[in-house]
Amino acid sequence: MSAFWMVYFILIGLVTSSFFSLVGLRVPQKQSILKPRSRCDSCGVTLTWKQLIPVVSYSVQKGRCASCGTRISPILPFFELLTAAVFAVTYMTFGLQWYTVIVLLFFALLHMISVSDLFFMRIPNIILLVGGGLVVIVQLFNPYMTLVSSLIGGAVGFGVLFLLMVISRGGMGAGDVKLFFFVGFVLGWGDTLLVLFLASLLGAVYGIIGRIAGRFERKQSIPFGPFISLGAVIVVLYGDILQRWYMGG
């Protein structure tokens, strides 16, 4: 395994993460992702290139805007580190091949959706249409999945979440249902059900801890998109290991 490529994927993860987060923050507010340049949401001061260095700028500024002192959400540098780690593990797992491109594009879509859902409790249709559409097109060249398998997976993903949305009477959002179509299309129906299990488990644990800590009220809604995304990342990278463990092998 080449150290050069490992460092390359880490750096690509750090750099692109900032853009993915920007999309997740601006699209729900109907703002352009091209202009204006990045700025502080509180004082409006345009950020310099030094203040846009992933992770480093947040650490140097001690988590606050250098101009007005407003606290910067730690979620953003966390996503930068997480994306760098995920990109590196993706390279370690799949190496340099076409499927790696599919996986990284899929993860990019999940990143944008997670940020949007965390900050605004929304999964914008435009992100799903553009980002998801690109993922679908690239998925057609997936050497490990036939078109029929992808369509079945997409149908199962959409159908299961749609049924849960009806049963929960709005407890599950329409954006989650649409997202699960893309999860199913990329992963197939078997892995999609595993994603649903992991997402539900992670979401339940998060909700219980949050309520015990007094951060959530009993009937407060919790964004499910990030847990779907995290479950999908785990299944893509470690699904085979989980299945072998479950089967006792």
C-alpha positions as CSV (number, residue, x, y, z in Angstrom):
1,M,0.0,0.0,0.0
2,S,1.5,3.3,-1.1
3,A,2.1,5.9,1.6
4,F,1.7,8.6,-1.1
5,W,-1.8,7.5,-2.0
6,M,-2.8,7.3,1.7
7,V,-1.7,10.9,2.3
8,Y,-3.3,11.9,-0.9
9,F,-6.7,10.5,0.1
10,I,-6.4,12.1,3.5
11,L,-5.8,15.5,2.0
12,I,-8.5,15.1,-0.5
13,G,-10.9,14.2,2.3
14,L,-9.9,17.3,4.3
15,V,-10.2,19.7,1.4
16,T,-13.4,18.4,-0.2
17,S,-15.1,18.1,3.2
18,S,-15.2,21.9,3.5
19,F,-17.1,22.1,0.2
20,F,-19.5,19.3,1.1
21,S,-20.3,21.1,4.4
22,L,-20.8,24.4,2.5
23,V,-23.3,22.7,0.2
24,G,-25.1,21.2,3.2
25,L,-25.3,24.6,4.9
26,R,-26.2,26.8,1.9
27,V,-28.6,24.8,-0.1
28,P,-31.3,24.5,2.6
29,Q,-31.2,28.4,2.9
30,K,-31.5,28.7,-0.9
31,Q,-28.1,30.3,-1.2
32,S,-25.5,30.0,-4.0
33,I,-22.7,27.5,-3.4
34,L,-20.4,29.6,-5.6
35,K,-20.7,33.1,-4.1
36,P,-20.3,35.0,-1.9
37,R,-17.0,33.7,-0.5
38,S,-17.1,31.9,2.9
39,R,-17.8,34.3,5.7
40,C,-18.8,34.5,9.4
41,D,-22.5,34.0,9.7
42,S,-22.6,36.4,12.7
43,C,-20.5,39.4,11.6
44,G,-20.4,38.8,7.9
45,V,-16.6,39.2,7.6
46,T,-15.2,37.4,4.6
47,L,-12.8,34.7,5.7
48,T,-9.2,34.7,4.5
49,W,-7.5,31.6,3.1
50,K,-5.7,31.1,6.4
51,Q,-9.1,30.9,8.1
52,L,-10.3,28.2,5.7
53,I,-7.5,25.6,6.3
54,P,-9.4,22.5,7.4
55,V,-9.1,21.7,11.2
56,V,-6.0,23.8,11.6
57,S,-7.8,27.2,11.4
58,Y,-10.4,26.0,13.9
59,S,-7.7,25.0,16.3
60,V,-5.7,28.2,15.9
61,Q,-8.8,30.3,16.4
62,K,-9.8,28.2,19.4
63,G,-13.2,27.5,17.9
64,R,-14.2,31.2,17.5
65,C,-14.4,33.8,14.8
66,A,-11.2,35.8,14.7
67,S,-13.3,39.0,14.0
68,C,-16.3,38.9,16.4
69,G,-15.4,36.0,18.7
70,T,-18.6,34.0,17.9
71,R,-18.3,30.3,18.6
72,I,-17.9,28.1,15.5
73,S,-19.8,24.9,15.6
74,P,-17.4,22.0,16.3
75,I,-19.5,19.8,14.0
76,L,-17.7,21.3,11.0
77,P,-14.1,20.4,11.9
78,F,-15.4,17.0,13.2
79,F,-16.8,16.3,9.7
80,E,-13.4,17.4,8.2
81,L,-11.5,14.9,10.3
82,L,-14.2,12.2,9.8
83,T,-14.1,12.6,6.0
84,A,-10.3,12.5,5.9
85,A,-10.4,9.2,7.9
86,V,-13.2,7.7,5.8
87,F,-11.4,8.6,2.6
88,A,-8.3,6.9,3.9
89,V,-10.1,3.8,5.0
90,T,-11.9,3.6,1.7
91,Y,-8.5,3.6,-0.1
92,M,-7.2,0.9,2.3
93,T,-10.3,-1.2,1.7
94,F,-10.7,-1.0,-2.0
95,G,-7.5,0.4,-3.4
96,L,-7.3,2.3,-6.7
97,Q,-10.2,1.0,-8.7
98,W,-13.5,2.3,-10.3
99,Y,-15.5,1.1,-7.3
100,T,-13.5,3.5,-5.0
101,V,-14.8,6.4,-7.1
102,I,-18.4,5.1,-6.6
103,V,-17.9,4.8,-2.9
104,L,-16.4,8.3,-2.5
105,L,-19.2,10.0,-4.5
106,F,-21.7,8.1,-2.4
107,F,-20.0,9.3,0.8
108,A,-19.9,12.8,-0.5
109,L,-23.7,12.7,-1.0
110,L,-24.1,11.4,2.6
111,H,-21.9,14.1,4.0
112,M,-23.9,16.9,2.4
113,I,-27.2,15.4,3.5
114,S,-26.0,14.8,7.1
115,V,-24.9,18.5,7.5
116,S,-28.1,19.8,6.1
117,D,-30.2,17.5,8.3
118,L,-28.2,18.3,11.4
119,F,-28.4,22.0,11.1
120,F,-31.8,22.5,9.5
121,M,-33.7,19.2,9.9
122,R,-34.1,19.1,6.1
123,I,-32.8,16.9,3.3
124,P,-33.2,19.2,0.2
125,N,-34.5,17.6,-3.0
126,I,-31.9,19.4,-5.1
127,I,-29.1,17.7,-3.2
128,L,-30.8,14.3,-3.7
129,L,-31.5,15.0,-7.4
130,V,-28.1,16.3,-8.4
131,G,-25.9,14.4,-6.0
132,G,-28.0,11.3,-6.0
133,G,-28.4,11.4,-9.7
134,L,-24.6,11.5,-10.2
135,V,-24.2,8.6,-7.8
136,V,-26.9,6.6,-9.8
137,I,-25.1,7.3,-13.1
138,V,-21.7,6.2,-11.7
139,Q,-23.3,3.2,-10.0
140,L,-24.3,1.9,-13.4
141,F,-20.6,1.0,-13.9
142,N,-20.3,-0.8,-10.6
143,P,-18.5,-4.1,-11.3
144,Y,-20.0,-5.7,-8.2
145,M,-23.7,-4.8,-8.8
146,T,-26.0,-5.4,-11.7
147,L,-28.6,-2.9,-12.8
148,V,-31.4,-5.3,-11.7
149,S,-29.8,-5.7,-8.2
150,S,-29.5,-1.9,-7.9
151,L,-33.2,-1.4,-8.9
152,I,-34.4,-4.0,-6.5
153,G,-32.2,-2.5,-3.7
154,G,-33.6,1.0,-4.5
155,A,-37.2,-0.3,-4.4
156,V,-36.7,-2.1,-1.1
157,G,-35.0,0.9,0.5
158,F,-37.7,3.2,-0.6
159,G,-40.5,0.8,0.2
160,V,-39.4,-0.1,3.7
161,L,-38.8,3.6,4.7
162,F,-42.1,4.7,3.1
163,L,-44.0,2.0,5.1
164,L,-42.3,3.2,8.3
165,M,-43.2,6.8,7.4
166,V,-46.9,5.8,7.0
167,I,-46.9,3.8,10.2
168,S,-45.1,6.5,12.2
169,R,-47.5,9.1,10.9
170,G,-44.8,11.6,10.0
171,G,-42.2,10.4,12.5
172,M,-40.1,9.5,9.5
173,G,-39.4,12.3,7.0
174,A,-40.0,12.1,3.3
175,G,-36.3,13.1,2.8
176,D,-35.2,10.0,4.7
177,V,-37.4,7.9,2.4
178,K,-35.8,9.3,-0.7
179,L,-32.3,9.0,0.7
180,F,-33.0,5.3,1.4
181,F,-33.7,4.8,-2.3
182,F,-30.2,5.8,-3.1
183,V,-28.8,3.7,-0.3
184,G,-30.6,0.7,-1.7
185,F,-29.6,1.5,-5.3
186,V,-25.9,1.5,-4.3
187,L,-25.8,-1.3,-1.8
188,G,-28.5,-3.7,-2.8
189,W,-31.4,-4.8,-0.7
190,G,-29.5,-7.0,1.8
191,D,-27.0,-4.4,2.9
192,T,-29.8,-1.8,2.9
193,L,-31.7,-3.7,5.6
194,L,-28.4,-3.8,7.6
195,V,-28.1,-0.1,7.2
196,L,-31.6,0.4,8.5
197,F,-30.8,-1.7,11.6
198,L,-27.6,0.2,12.3
199,A,-29.2,3.6,11.7
200,S,-32.1,2.7,14.0
201,L,-29.8,1.4,16.7
202,L,-27.5,4.4,16.5
203,G,-30.4,6.9,16.5
204,A,-32.0,5.2,19.5
205,V,-28.8,5.3,21.5
206,Y,-28.2,8.9,20.6
207,G,-31.8,9.8,21.6
208,I,-31.6,8.0,24.9
209,I,-28.3,9.6,25.8
210,G,-29.6,13.0,24.8
211,R,-32.7,12.7,26.9
212,I,-30.8,11.4,29.9
213,A,-28.5,14.4,29.6
214,G,-31.5,16.7,29.4
215,R,-30.7,17.9,25.9
216,F,-33.8,16.6,24.3
217,E,-37.5,16.6,25.3
218,R,-39.4,13.4,25.2
219,K,-41.2,14.0,21.9
220,Q,-38.5,16.1,20.3
221,S,-37.6,15.2,16.7
222,I,-34.1,13.9,16.0
223,P,-32.6,14.1,12.5
224,F,-32.4,10.6,11.1
225,G,-30.3,11.4,8.0
226,P,-26.9,11.4,9.8
227,F,-27.6,8.0,11.3
228,I,-28.6,6.6,7.9
229,S,-25.4,8.0,6.5
230,L,-23.3,6.6,9.3
231,G,-24.9,3.2,9.0
232,A,-24.3,3.2,5.2
233,V,-20.6,4.1,5.7
234,I,-20.2,1.3,8.2
235,V,-21.8,-1.2,5.9
236,V,-19.8,-0.2,2.9
237,L,-16.5,-0.5,4.8
238,Y,-17.2,-3.2,7.3
239,G,-20.4,-4.9,6.1
240,D,-18.7,-8.2,5.3
241,I,-17.0,-8.3,8.7
242,L,-20.3,-7.6,10.5
243,Q,-22.1,-10.3,8.5
244,R,-19.4,-12.9,9.2
245,W,-19.5,-12.0,12.9
246,Y,-23.3,-12.3,13.0
247,M,-23.1,-15.7,11.3
248,G,-20.5,-16.9,13.8
249,G,-17.7,-17.1,11.2
